[in-house]
């Protein structure tokens, strides 16, 4: 099977033994918190508001990072248009 995939056996077993990095663990925890905040807001909050909530919870994260994670998760805020009087 490894020959068909074009992977050496030593490379496969070293990949399998590898542990997750601290950056990956941080990303996973942030993504779960982002989806939690997003769902609590009924899919209305965007990256700026989620960033401010995460910062108030003690996370040091930028708005761009939150936006990139939201894009990876496939979520975006629903824009609620303000009421416009037409007559």
C-alpha positions as CSV (number, residue, x, y, z in Angstrom):
1,X,0.0,0.0,0.0
2,X,2.8,2.4,0.8
3,X,4.4,1.8,-2.6
4,X,1.1,2.8,-4.3
5,X,1.0,6.0,-2.3
6,X,4.7,6.7,-3.0
7,X,5.6,6.9,0.7
8,X,8.6,5.2,2.3
9,X,7.9,2.9,5.2
10,X,10.2,4.9,7.6
11,X,8.4,8.1,6.6
12,X,5.0,6.6,7.3
13,X,6.0,5.2,10.7
14,X,7.7,8.5,11.8
15,X,4.5,10.4,10.7
16,X,2.4,7.9,12.7
17,X,4.6,8.3,15.8
18,X,4.7,12.1,15.7
19,X,2.8,14.0,18.4
20,X,0.7,17.1,17.9
21,X,2.5,20.5,18.3
22,X,1.6,23.2,20.8
23,X,0.5,25.4,17.9
24,X,-1.9,22.7,16.7
25,X,-3.4,22.2,20.1
26,X,-3.9,25.9,20.5
27,X,-5.6,26.1,17.1
28,X,-7.9,23.2,18.0
29,X,-9.0,24.8,21.3
30,X,-9.5,28.2,19.6
31,X,-11.6,26.7,16.9
32,X,-13.9,25.0,19.4
33,X,-14.3,28.2,21.3
34,X,-14.9,30.2,18.1
35,X,-17.7,27.8,17.0
36,X,-19.1,27.9,20.5
37,X,-19.3,31.7,20.6
38,X,-20.6,31.7,17.0
39,X,-23.4,29.4,17.8
40,X,-24.3,31.2,21.0
41,X,-24.7,34.4,19.0
42,X,-27.1,32.6,16.6
43,X,-24.5,33.0,13.8
44,X,-24.5,36.8,13.9
45,X,-21.1,37.6,15.4
46,X,-18.2,38.1,13.1
47,X,-14.4,38.0,13.6
48,X,-14.1,41.4,15.4
49,X,-16.8,40.6,18.0
50,X,-15.5,37.0,18.5
51,X,-12.0,38.4,18.9
52,X,-13.1,40.8,21.6
53,X,-14.9,38.0,23.5
54,X,-11.8,35.7,23.2
55,X,-9.6,38.5,24.6
56,X,-12.0,39.0,27.5
57,X,-11.7,35.3,28.2
58,X,-7.9,35.7,28.4
59,X,-6.7,34.6,24.9
60,X,-4.1,36.6,23.1
61,X,-5.4,36.3,19.5
62,X,-5.6,38.7,16.6
63,X,-8.7,39.5,14.5
64,X,-7.0,38.2,11.4
65,X,-6.3,34.8,13.1
66,X,-9.9,34.5,14.1
67,X,-11.0,35.4,10.6
68,X,-8.7,32.8,9.1
69,X,-10.0,30.1,11.4
70,X,-13.6,31.1,10.7
71,X,-12.8,30.7,7.0
72,X,-11.3,27.3,7.5
73,X,-14.3,26.2,9.5
74,X,-16.6,27.5,6.8
75,X,-18.6,29.9,9.0
76,X,-19.3,33.6,8.5
77,X,-21.6,36.1,10.2
78,X,-25.1,36.7,9.0
79,X,-25.4,40.4,8.1
80,X,-28.6,41.8,9.6
81,X,-29.7,44.7,7.5
82,X,-31.1,47.7,9.4
83,X,-34.8,48.6,9.0
84,X,-35.3,51.0,6.2
85,X,-38.4,53.1,6.0
86,X,-39.6,53.3,2.4
87,X,-42.6,55.5,2.6
